[in-house]
Amino acid sequence: MIRLRPSIIVFFLFVVFRFTASAQDSIYARNVIKILTSPEFHGRGYAFKGDSIAADFISKEFTRFQLKNWTTDYYQFYTISTNVFEGNTKVDFGKNYSSTSPSDALQIVANSAQVKGKFKIIPYKMLLDNIQPSKVKNKFVVIDEAEERVVMSILYEPKGYICLRKNLNAYSPRMGRFQSNETNISLLKDSVSGTLKNISIDLDARFIENYQTQNVCGYIEGTLYPDSFFVIGAHYEHLGQIGADYIFYGANDNAAGVAMLLDLARYFSLPENQPDYSIAFLAFSSEEIGLLGASFFVENSPIPLENIKLMLNLDVMGTGEKGFTFVGGEVFTDEFNLFAEINTEKKYIENLVPKEMTANSDHYPFYAKGCKSMFIFGMGKSGKYHHPSDTLENLSLGGYPNLFKLIVDYFIAKYHKVPLW
């Protein structure tokens, strides 16, 4: 990944902004994604305050576009609990296993406790034989994923668990909302040769009970109906960083969505594109750990929720060469049908697919409070989900320019303005 100094970032985006001021192209979007996925942003998680670094960048873009704000610097602060790994992450099983840090075959579970030392590894079957708890207390237990639920229910207190899995699950930071008493490691079963007997481990884990994070919220006031709002949302935080080098860059999930949000804010901030209705631009934190940012917003909304005409959630925008899915399109058929009619006329996108409502991203807290909401995501090839390979280099942005036009044309259809393309 290319490292960019803050001064270069500001200058470069200023140049890009000047050359894309009247219409959309993917230059601005690509450079927003490049910045948000640079190593200096630490995967936009809570280790090394990556979320705050990303929020500062978004706030500065809102300022540059002269968005109105409800709070200082556009920030809506709240607190969460989170487990972070900002120090050593060394794991050594000796000759039976080659990796010594997080990799495609070794995963440190997000709720793991801090631990350092060399420990004996015992098989889970010893626990099933009702051995004395004292013989387990300072040891690691190796278990097969098929026995995981059984073993975890036994009231022992080992130093940690090592779970052998046929396939590693996608990394889940939601587990890091609490810290376990044990250290939990997942290993790809096929990567282990022989029997694991000992583990040398040096894992720095820090649990922060009241970590301050923030949504970044701005708006453009409508010229005719300033009290009625269209909401565009995207989560800017991602999975973060584990130790010195293991970074989840999150280009598709969801730097690309933030790029679309900022691109639309840029467009509608121009005097010739001022909307009749107000548009709120909401960059959420804490989506990955349970939709906490969006939930906090709807519980503390500066906008009366009954004044929200539609909430569009932009999440996973980096592909689209095979079309876009509209989650909630089967519920809010009038809204989806208007998108579909425009698309049929303009032939922007190969395929628009309506789906039922799901609770898997930031649209859902709005829906649960009675707001019309839809979640748009791209279909196509990208890096692996929740994996360090989710980088800009693995994104096509194939559907991005035309989805941008489709969203703008949706406003045109609603507000009876003349399109610019």
C-alpha positions, 0 to 999 in steps of 0.5 A: 500500500502507498503511504501518503502524508496528510499534506499530500492527501489534502493537496491531491484531493483539492486537485481531484475536486477541481477536475470533477466539480460538475459531474461524477467520475471514479477518480475522486472515489479511487483516491478516497478509497486509497486514503482510507485504506492506507496503513496510517488509518490502521484498518479504521478500527479501534486499535491505534485509534484508526476510527478517529483518524478516519473520522477526522478525514471525513470531517475535513471533507464535510468542511470542504464541501461546506455541509451544515452541522448539528455538532462541532466538527460534525461529530456525534460522540458515544462510547463502546467497549472494545478489545484491541491488540496494539502490541505483540501477537507472537504465537509459536507451536514449534516444528508442527506449525510454521506461522508465528503471527496472524495469517490465513491459517492462524486467527486470534479471536477478538475476545482473547485475553492478554497472555505471555509464556510457554504452556503445555497443550492438552487434548479436549478429551482430557476434559471429558474424562472429568480431570481435576480443574487444577490440572487444566488451569495453566494449560491450553486445550486443543479442540476440534470445531465439532466439539467446540460447544461441548468443551466450552460448556465445561466449567474449567478455566484453562489459559486458552483454547486452540480450535482446529477448523476445516475453514477459518471463519471471517474475522469478527470484531463483534466478539471483541465487545468483551474480553474473555478470561482465556486466549482463543486461537483458531487454526486451519486444521490442514496447516498442522502437522503432527500433534500440538504439544506446547505453545509459546505466546506473547499476546498484548490485549487491552480491553477498553470499557469506555472507548469514545468513538463517533459518527460523522454527520452533516447535511445540505439544507433543502431549498424548498423543504428544509425540514424533510430529509433524505438520508445517505449513510455508510459505515466508515469503520472496519476491522482494524489492525492486529499487532504491528502488521496485520491490517484489514484494509476494508476497501470494499467494506466499506471505504467504497461506500464512504467514497460514494457518500462523500462523492454525493455530498460533493455533488449536491453541495454545488450551487447548481445541484442544490436539492429541494429536500434536505439531504443528511450524510451520515458516516457511521462507526461501529457497524462491524461490532453490531450496528451501534453507530446507526442505532445511536443515531436513531436514538439521538437523531437531530432529525425527527424520524418522521421527517425522513423520506428514505434512508439509503445505506451504501455498503460494499460499493466497490464492484457492481459490474454484475449489478446491485442488490437493493435490500428492502426493495421488496418491502419499499416497492415504490422506491425500488420501482422508481430506481428500476424505471430510471435504470431501464430508461437510462440503461445504467446498470446490468441488473438491479435485484430487490431483496427482503429486509435484513438486519445486516447493516446500518439501514436496519436501525432506521427500519426498526424505528419506522423509517423507509430504508434500503441497503444497496450493495454491489455484485462482482469480484473483490478481495475476500470478505473481512480479509486483508486482501480487501484492497483497492487493487482488488476492486473494479468499481465497475458499477460505481459511476452509473450507480452514482448517476442512478442515485442522482437521477432518483433525486431528479425524478423526485424533485423535477430537475434536469439531469446533467448527463 
